């Protein structure tokens, strides 16, 4: 296939004959890359080893003892953080590339081990008692600081999640679990936290401090905000108010998506807005055949929008 | 074929130029020249837009057909009319699909994939309704032919895979229930897979256009898998066992029959005790019920014993299948490395896992957790030693991170990282609904 393409390029006069044959030679003698395969084997090996060891420890916990296990986890966790601090590149407000690929994984393992350690201590010795706030506060602070110091987006996600848990919410963007047992307190807390996250993302972006973290902040923030608003629209008085706020939020998100060329946020804003409009439609109008007409025309509209949004945007 | 080959080739050449520029084999100027000479006329949106279009098209088509169905609902009560209406709907969707391809130049846009799949669903279920879902054979024959035609027309690799599966199912259906052929079913399927493997391999090597390439690669992969699966010890053994139970069921052992008889007799006696209300008959009833409970337990044990015996019963050519289960993965891996053929190599690695599971199943001495632990250590050791060794001897094999647009295996999801904006790619878009404690896992590495 490549030879044919090179021939086409020669025909068009873009490549000289000599250039094309040297490229051909490059592809012909290029070594066969095993990078992906070996990496996949490595991942698989880690997964198998950890789950195998997990079962082995679980079965032999009587002979090993909890203290020894907690000690081992603590040592491993401590080593991970020691490594992260020892070999960290100096702090910068931009992106920092660490010394090697393994570095990011070691830091992430350290954070996950810390969570495991904390959970273990709570489960076995009830260290925190009923003070779950402290149990979530510690990882939230630790992870957020580590994320900024060592420039790690995965750890940042962990930190934000702990932070949201701290605010009394589990930040799974799971509509069902929210609708199942919601309370106005919870919804307004979620909206508050979401606005805070969005503001944090916006602030980082405009002040040019760790600009690449904005996506993660916006991702959590907007998902939380829009789900909370949907819940409010369904369950609270004044649905029209929440509907308008939600559409406005989707508009903001859409604008950001177009500016940043982020198709993910584009899809997200359209889908949330569509769900909200659909809920509004069915609260005010309830009939079987009308539903079919509504879905047919609205979907056609959304498809038209997806195909032509570039043109529509340019026209404005 | 429906899509414009020329246009697809242009897109491919543009991608090739991008790769060349990535590798610094041409300069940016030349890339611009290539992009000017080969226009991208097809509509292929970003993956996320594609997903959105796909979902909204499904809802649109279903509500559209629902509306039509509502207006003629009186007619649809008749089964034949319903069947024909569904087929008609499918054909209409094909026409709409062709409009999008020809007039709107859609290619992998989400709309065209969706219309194609929905059309197939409508046509095949329409035929199912017409035949009353009585003939599995008819459905499979129609599906295979239909899928084949669709692959020829639209070169959809997913449908290519489905076509292969229905084809193999068709063979199985027609050989499996024949007692004369049953013994040879594994060899028949293996032979056919071998032939298709040879054909599709040739097709890939001699391909002059990417149009069908992906379909052929999927078909080759499927052939490799069926070749292995048809000869896998577990599959053959369970297949034979399944056909025995379908064949009127395995006979119960004499011991079981005797116990069952006793239970039935007791039940009759219990029944009789209800006739009079004396104390004695009540006592007898209790005694018999207790006895039956014990007998049921015995029956269960006998049953299990028979199952275990059956499990130990060797199958014809059992040793051969055992050896093949062990050898085929190694052959695939070695052949893949020798021929530098990624598909064979990947399928070899994949089925190595299946073989390990097979051996674990028939060797209770290997405990699963030890298999996991030792397997993990083995894999880590192999990958670590191999990358250490090959890093310094990389004339034939390379273990460094490749450029973003390498070979076929860089699945669309991976390529996404380069076509998508850098902000989004760094935050692993696949995880958006993951949430939870491990939401951020795996971030920060390059693809």
Boltz contact constraints between the chains, C-beta under 6 A:
constraints:
  - contact:
      token1: [A, 5]
      token2: [B, 13]
      max_distance: 6.0
  - contact:
      token1: [A, 5]
      token2: [B, 16]
      max_distance: 6.0
  - contact:
      token1: [A, 12]
      token2: [B, 37]
      max_distance: 6.0
  - contact:
      token1: [A, 14]
      token2: [B, 30]
      max_distance: 6.0
  - contact:
      token1: [A, 14]
      token2: [B, 33]
      max_distance: 6.0
  - contact:
      token1: [A, 14]
      token2: [B, 34]
      max_distance: 6.0
  - contact:
      token1: [A, 23]
      token2: [B, 25]
      max_distance: 6.0
  - contact:
      token1: [A, 31]
      token2: [B, 394]
      max_distance: 6.0
  - contact:
      token1: [A, 31]
      token2: [B, 396]
      max_distance: 6.0
  - contact:
      token1: [A, 31]
      token2: [B, 397]
      max_distance: 6.0
  - contact:
      token1: [A, 31]
      token2: [B, 398]
      max_distance: 6.0
  - contact:
      token1: [A, 32]
      token2: [B, 340]
      max_distance: 6.0
  - contact:
      token1: [A, 32]
      token2: [B, 397]
      max_distance: 6.0
  - contact:
      token1: [A, 33]
      token2: [B, 398]
      max_distance: 6.0
  - contact:
      token1: [A, 33]
      token2: [B, 402]
      max_distance: 6.0
  - contact:
      token1: [A, 34]
      token2: [B, 397]
      max_distance: 6.0
  - contact:
      token1: [A, 34]
      token2: [B, 399]
      max_distance: 6.0
  - contact:
      token1: [A, 35]
      token2: [B, 399]
      max_distance: 6.0
  - contact:
      token1: [A, 35]
      token2: [B, 401]
      max_distance: 6.0
  - contact:
      token1: [A, 35]
      token2: [B, 402]
      max_distance: 6.0
  - contact:
      token1: [A, 38]
      token2: [B, 383]
      max_distance: 6.0
  - contact:
      token1: [A, 38]
      token2: [B, 386]
      max_distance: 6.0
  - contact:
      token1: [A, 38]
      token2: [B, 387]
      max_distance: 6.0
  - contact:
      token1: [A, 38]
      token2: [B, 399]
      max_distance: 6.0
  - contact:
      token1: [A, 41]
      token2: [B, 379]
      max_distance: 6.0
  - contact:
      token1: [A, 41]
      token2: [B, 383]
      max_distance: 6.0
  - contact:
      token1: [A, 42]
      token2: [B, 383]
      max_distance: 6.0
  - contact:
      token1: [A, 44]
      token2: [B, 379]
      max_distance: 6.0
  - contact:
      token1: [A, 45]
      token2: [B, 376]
      max_distance: 6.0
  - contact:
      token1: [A, 45]
      token2: [B, 379]
      max_distance: 6.0
  - contact:
      token1: [A, 45]
      token2: [B, 380]
      max_distance: 6.0
  - contact:
      token1: [A, 48]
      token2: [B, 372]
      max_distance: 6.0
  - contact:
      token1: [A, 48]
      token2: [B, 375]
      max_distance: 6.0
  - contact:
      token1: [A, 48]
      token2: [B, 376]
      max_distance: 6.0
  - contact:
      token1: [A, 49]
      token2: [B, 376]
      max_distance: 6.0
  - contact:
      token1: [A, 51]
      token2: [B, 372]
      max_distance: 6.0
  - contact:
      token1: [A, 52]
      token2: [B, 369]
      max_distance: 6.0
  - contact:
      token1: [A, 52]
      token2: [B, 372]
      max_distance: 6.0
  - contact:
      token1: [A, 52]
      token2: [B, 373]
      max_distance: 6.0
  - contact:
      token1: [A, 52]
      token2: [B, 376]
      max_distance: 6.0
  - contact:
      token1: [A, 53]
      token2: [B, 373]
      max_distance: 6.0
  - contact:
      token1: [A, 55]
      token2: [B, 369]
      max_distance: 6.0
  - contact:
      token1: [A, 56]
      token2: [B, 369]
      max_distance: 6.0
  - contact:
      token1: [A, 101]
      token2: [B, 445]
      max_distance: 6.0
  - contact:
      token1: [A, 104]
      token2: [B, 444]
      max_distance: 6.0
  - contact:
      token1: [A, 104]
      token2: [B, 445]
      max_distance: 6.0
  - contact:
      token1: [A, 152]
      token2: [B, 444]
      max_distance: 6.0
  - contact:
      token1: [A, 153]
      token2: [B, 426]
      max_distance: 6.0
  - contact:
      token1: [A, 153]
      token2: [B, 427]
      max_distance: 6.0
  - contact:
      token1: [A, 153]
      token2: [B, 443]
      max_distance: 6.0
  - contact:
      token1: [A, 153]
      token2: [B, 444]
      max_distance: 6.0
  - contact:
      token1: [A, 154]
      token2: [B, 440]
      max_distance: 6.0
  - contact:
      token1: [A, 154]
      token2: [B, 443]
      max_distance: 6.0
  - contact:
      token1: [A, 154]
      token2: [B, 444]
      max_distance: 6.0
  - contact:
      token1: [A, 157]
      token2: [B, 439]
      max_distance: 6.0
  - contact:
      token1: [A, 157]
      token2: [B, 440]
      max_distance: 6.0
  - contact:
      token1: [A, 158]
      token2: [B, 440]
      max_distance: 6.0
  - contact:
      token1: [A, 161]
      token2: [B, 439]
      max_distance: 6.0
  - contact:
      token1: [A, 171]
      token2: [B, 435]
      max_distance: 6.0
  - contact:
      token1: [A, 172]
      token2: [B, 435]
      max_distance: 6.0
  - contact:
      token1: [A, 172]
      token2: [B, 436]
      max_distance: 6.0
  - contact:
      token1: [A, 173]
      token2: [B, 433]
      max_distance: 6.0
  - contact:
      token1: [A, 173]
      token2: [B, 435]
      max_distance: 6.0
  - contact:
      token1: [A, 212]
      token2: [B, 426]
      max_distance: 6.0
  - contact:
      token1: [A, 215]
      token2: [B, 423]
      max_distance: 6.0
  - contact:
      token1: [A, 215]
      token2: [B, 427]
      max_distance: 6.0
  - contact:
      token1: [A, 216]
      token2: [B, 427]
      max_distance: 6.0
  - contact:
      token1: [A, 260]
      token2: [B, 423]
      max_distance: 6.0
  - contact:
      token1: [A, 261]
      token2: [B, 421]
      max_distance: 6.0
  - contact:
      token1: [A, 262]
      token2: [B, 421]
      max_distance: 6.0
  - contact:
      token1: [A, 262]
      token2: [B, 424]
      max_distance: 6.0
  - contact:
      token1: [A, 263]
      token2: [B, 46]
      max_distance: 6.0
  - contact:
      token1: [A, 263]
      token2: [B, 48]
      max_distance: 6.0
  - contact:
      token1: [A, 263]
      token2: [B, 49]
      max_distance: 6.0
  - contact:
      token1: [A, 264]
      token2: [B, 48]
      max_distance: 6.0
  - contact:
      token1: [A, 264]
      token2: [B, 424]
      max_distance: 6.0
  - contact:
      token1: [A, 264]
      token2: [B, 429]
      max_distance: 6.0
  - contact:
      token1: [A, 267]
      token2: [B, 48]
      max_distance: 6.0
  - contact:
      token1: [A, 267]
      token2: [B, 52]
      max_distance: 6.0
  - contact:
      token1: [A, 292]
      token2: [B, 63]
      max_distance: 6.0
  - contact:
      token1: [A, 292]
      token2: [B, 66]
      max_distance: 6.0
  - contact:
      token1: [A, 292]
      token2: [B, 67]
      max_distance: 6.0
  - contact:
      token1: [A, 295]
      token2: [B, 59]
      max_distance: 6.0
  - contact:
      token1: [A, 295]
      token2: [B, 63]
      max_distance: 6.0
  - contact:
      token1: [A, 296]
      token2: [B, 60]
      max_distance: 6.0
  - contact:
      token1: [A, 296]
      token2: [B, 63]
      max_distance: 6.0
  - contact:
      token1: [A, 296]
      token2: [B, 64]
      max_distance: 6.0
  - contact:
      token1: [A, 299]
      token2: [B, 56]
      max_distance: 6.0
  - contact:
      token1: [A, 299]
      token2: [B, 59]
      max_distance: 6.0
  - contact:
      token1: [A, 299]
      token2: [B, 60]
      max_distance: 6.0
  - contact:
      token1: [A, 300]
      token2: [B, 60]
      max_distance: 6.0
  - contact:
      token1: [A, 302]
      token2: [B, 56]
      max_distance: 6.0
  - contact:
      token1: [A, 303]
      token2: [B, 56]
      max_distance: 6.0
  - contact:
      token1: [A, 306]
      token2: [B, 49]
      max_distance: 6.0
  - contact:
      token1: [A, 306]
      token2: [B, 52]
      max_distance: 6.0
  - contact:
      token1: [A, 306]
      token2: [B, 53]
      max_distance: 6.0
